[in-house]
Amino acid sequence: MMQVDTQLLKQLSELLAQTSLNLSQQQIEKLVMFVQLMDKWNKAYNLTSVRDPSQMLVKHIVDSVVVAPFIDKKHYIDVGTGPGLPGIPLAIVLPDTQFILLDSLGKRVRFMRQVAFELGLKNIEPVQSRVEDYQPQISLNGVISRAFASIKDMLHWCEHLVDSSGTFLALKGQYPEQELAELPNNFVLKQGVKLQVPGLEGDRHLILLSKK
């Protein structure tokens, strides 16, 4: 088992104490280990432009887990997940929820499989595929994305992944008024939430959408 960095552990515990989340010590340790693995693999695999593990805690971990209160069903897909964001932090926080982690790059999928193995995560399924080619084997409750260029593109590429009861969760910076003004007619905005991300400069919003 890898050694947990005590400095990072202390920093993350202090950040999480400023949220409404109530995590076990083991969950917090796994989140830190995920950052340590990202840092280790980043040198060869170029997984993220964030190089400093202390910054990864804010920009990747806390920024992901604050979405957890809005994940209230069983099966989700994280599209364009990169190294597993926000899917892996959410999977650690929500062990009873299943996450398919979709990315088109093999090296990222290999990294996520290694993370699943090292952290003993049974509720993630890393998949290498382009989103438009992927056909889920089970009924999915929602699509999560923090990397798609625009909401319109996200809905266009991901529409086939969920049925009419499914939710689309888009993680955004500033409130995307212009993007929402261009929302396709067959979709409706359910909720726009300003997220509080301790330690992060700038705005974060979660946009929840569904099919009409």
C-alpha positions as CSV (number, residue, x, y, z in Angstrom):
1,M,0.0,0.0,0.0
2,M,1.4,3.4,-0.9
3,Q,2.4,5.9,1.8
4,V,-0.1,8.8,2.2
5,D,1.5,12.2,2.1
6,T,0.7,13.7,5.5
7,Q,1.0,17.3,4.4
8,L,-1.5,16.8,1.6
9,L,-3.8,14.9,3.9
10,K,-3.8,17.8,6.3
11,Q,-4.5,20.3,3.5
12,L,-7.4,18.2,2.1
13,S,-9.0,17.6,5.5
14,E,-9.0,21.4,6.1
15,L,-10.5,22.1,2.7
16,L,-13.2,19.5,3.1
17,A,-14.1,20.8,6.6
18,Q,-15.3,23.9,4.7
19,T,-17.9,21.9,2.7
20,S,-21.0,20.1,3.7
21,L,-19.4,16.7,3.0
22,N,-18.8,14.2,5.8
23,L,-16.1,11.8,4.7
24,S,-14.3,9.0,6.5
25,Q,-10.6,9.1,7.1
26,Q,-10.2,6.3,4.6
27,Q,-12.0,8.2,1.9
28,I,-9.9,11.3,2.5
29,E,-6.7,9.2,2.3
30,K,-7.9,7.6,-1.0
31,L,-8.5,11.1,-2.5
32,V,-4.9,12.1,-1.5
33,M,-3.5,8.8,-3.0
34,F,-5.3,9.6,-6.2
35,V,-3.5,12.9,-6.3
36,Q,-0.2,11.2,-5.6
37,L,-0.8,8.7,-8.4
38,M,-1.7,11.6,-10.8
39,D,1.4,13.4,-9.8
40,K,3.6,10.3,-10.3
41,W,2.1,9.4,-13.7
42,N,1.8,13.0,-14.9
43,K,5.5,13.2,-15.7
44,A,5.3,10.5,-18.3
45,Y,1.6,10.6,-19.3
46,N,0.9,14.3,-19.2
47,L,-2.5,13.7,-17.6
48,T,-3.2,17.3,-16.4
49,S,-1.7,20.7,-16.8
50,V,-1.8,21.2,-13.1
51,R,1.7,20.1,-11.9
52,D,1.5,20.9,-8.2
53,P,-0.2,18.2,-6.0
54,S,-1.3,20.9,-3.5
55,Q,-3.1,22.7,-6.4
56,M,-4.5,19.4,-7.7
57,L,-6.3,19.0,-4.3
58,V,-8.2,22.2,-5.0
59,K,-8.6,22.2,-8.7
60,H,-9.3,18.5,-9.2
61,I,-10.4,16.9,-5.9
62,V,-12.5,19.5,-4.1
63,D,-13.8,20.9,-7.4
64,S,-15.1,17.4,-8.2
65,V,-16.5,16.2,-4.8
66,V,-18.6,19.3,-4.2
67,V,-20.9,17.9,-7.0
68,A,-21.6,14.8,-4.8
69,P,-24.9,16.1,-3.2
70,F,-26.4,16.3,-6.7
71,I,-25.6,12.7,-7.6
72,D,-28.7,10.9,-6.3
73,K,-29.1,7.9,-8.5
74,K,-27.1,4.7,-9.2
75,H,-25.5,4.7,-12.6
76,Y,-23.6,7.6,-14.2
77,I,-21.2,8.2,-17.1
78,D,-18.4,10.7,-16.9
79,V,-17.6,11.7,-20.5
80,G,-14.2,13.2,-21.5
81,T,-13.0,12.2,-18.1
82,G,-9.3,12.6,-18.8
83,P,-7.5,11.1,-15.8
84,G,-10.8,10.4,-14.1
85,L,-12.2,13.8,-13.3
86,P,-14.7,14.3,-11.7
87,G,-15.5,10.5,-11.8
88,I,-12.8,9.0,-9.6
89,P,-13.2,11.5,-6.7
90,L,-17.0,11.1,-6.9
91,A,-16.6,7.3,-6.9
92,I,-14.5,7.5,-3.7
93,V,-17.1,9.8,-2.0
94,L,-20.1,7.8,-3.3
95,P,-19.1,4.1,-3.0
96,D,-22.7,2.9,-3.8
97,T,-22.8,4.7,-7.1
98,Q,-21.4,3.2,-10.3
99,F,-19.4,5.4,-12.7
100,I,-18.4,4.6,-16.3
101,L,-15.3,6.8,-17.1
102,L,-15.1,7.4,-20.8
103,D,-12.1,8.8,-22.6
104,S,-10.7,8.3,-26.1
105,L,-7.0,8.2,-25.1
106,G,-5.6,4.8,-24.1
107,K,-3.0,6.1,-21.8
108,R,-5.6,7.9,-19.6
109,V,-7.7,4.7,-19.5
110,R,-4.6,2.7,-18.4
111,F,-3.9,5.2,-15.7
112,M,-7.5,5.0,-14.4
113,R,-7.4,1.1,-14.4
114,Q,-4.2,1.4,-12.3
115,V,-5.9,3.8,-9.9
116,A,-8.9,1.4,-9.6
117,F,-6.4,-1.4,-8.7
118,E,-4.3,0.5,-6.3
119,L,-7.2,2.2,-4.4
120,G,-9.5,-0.9,-4.6
121,L,-12.3,1.0,-6.4
122,K,-15.0,-1.5,-7.5
123,N,-17.5,1.2,-8.6
124,I,-15.6,2.6,-11.6
125,E,-15.3,1.2,-15.1
126,P,-12.8,3.0,-17.3
127,V,-13.7,2.7,-21.0
128,Q,-11.7,3.8,-24.1
129,S,-14.1,5.1,-26.7
130,R,-15.2,8.2,-28.5
131,V,-18.5,9.3,-26.9
132,E,-20.5,9.2,-30.1
133,D,-19.5,5.5,-30.6
134,Y,-20.3,4.3,-27.1
135,Q,-23.4,2.4,-26.5
136,P,-24.1,1.7,-22.8
137,Q,-25.1,-1.8,-21.8
138,I,-27.2,-0.7,-18.9
139,S,-29.7,2.2,-18.4
140,L,-27.8,5.2,-17.2
141,N,-29.2,7.9,-14.8
142,G,-27.0,10.7,-15.8
143,V,-24.1,12.1,-17.9
144,I,-21.4,14.2,-16.1
145,S,-18.9,16.4,-17.9
146,R,-16.5,19.0,-16.9
147,A,-14.4,19.1,-20.1
148,F,-16.8,19.6,-23.0
149,A,-16.4,22.9,-24.9
150,S,-20.1,23.9,-24.8
151,I,-23.4,22.6,-23.4
152,K,-24.8,22.4,-26.9
153,D,-21.9,20.1,-27.9
154,M,-22.3,18.0,-24.8
155,L,-26.0,17.4,-25.4
156,H,-25.4,16.7,-29.1
157,W,-22.7,14.1,-28.5
158,C,-24.3,12.6,-25.3
159,E,-28.0,12.6,-26.1
160,H,-28.0,8.9,-26.8
161,L,-26.5,7.9,-23.5
162,V,-29.6,8.5,-21.3
163,D,-33.4,8.2,-21.8
164,S,-35.9,10.9,-21.1
165,S,-35.6,10.5,-17.3
166,G,-31.8,11.0,-17.4
167,T,-30.0,14.1,-16.2
168,F,-27.1,16.0,-17.8
169,L,-24.7,17.5,-15.3
170,A,-22.3,20.1,-16.8
171,L,-19.5,21.6,-14.6
172,K,-18.8,25.1,-15.7
173,G,-16.8,28.2,-14.5
174,Q,-18.9,31.3,-14.9
175,Y,-22.6,30.9,-15.3
176,P,-23.0,30.0,-19.0
177,E,-25.9,32.4,-19.9
178,Q,-24.9,32.5,-23.6
179,E,-24.7,28.7,-23.9
180,L,-28.0,28.3,-22.1
181,A,-29.6,30.8,-24.5
182,E,-28.6,28.4,-27.3
183,L,-30.1,25.3,-25.6
184,P,-31.6,22.9,-28.2
185,N,-35.5,22.9,-28.1
186,N,-35.7,19.3,-26.9
187,F,-33.8,20.1,-23.6
188,V,-34.7,22.0,-20.5
189,L,-32.7,23.6,-17.8
190,K,-33.6,22.0,-14.4
191,Q,-31.3,23.9,-12.1
192,G,-28.2,26.1,-12.2
193,V,-26.2,25.9,-8.9
194,K,-23.3,28.1,-7.8
195,L,-20.8,25.7,-6.2
196,Q,-18.7,26.7,-3.3
197,V,-15.2,25.3,-3.8
198,P,-12.9,26.1,-0.9
199,G,-9.5,27.4,-2.0
200,L,-10.5,28.0,-5.7
201,E,-10.4,31.4,-7.3
202,G,-13.1,32.2,-9.7
203,D,-16.7,30.9,-10.1
204,R,-17.9,27.3,-10.4
205,H,-21.4,26.4,-11.5
206,L,-23.2,23.1,-11.9
207,I,-25.8,23.1,-14.7
208,L,-28.5,20.4,-14.6
209,L,-30.4,19.7,-17.7
210,S,-32.9,17.0,-18.9
211,K,-34.7,16.1,-22.1
212,K,-38.2,17.5,-22.5
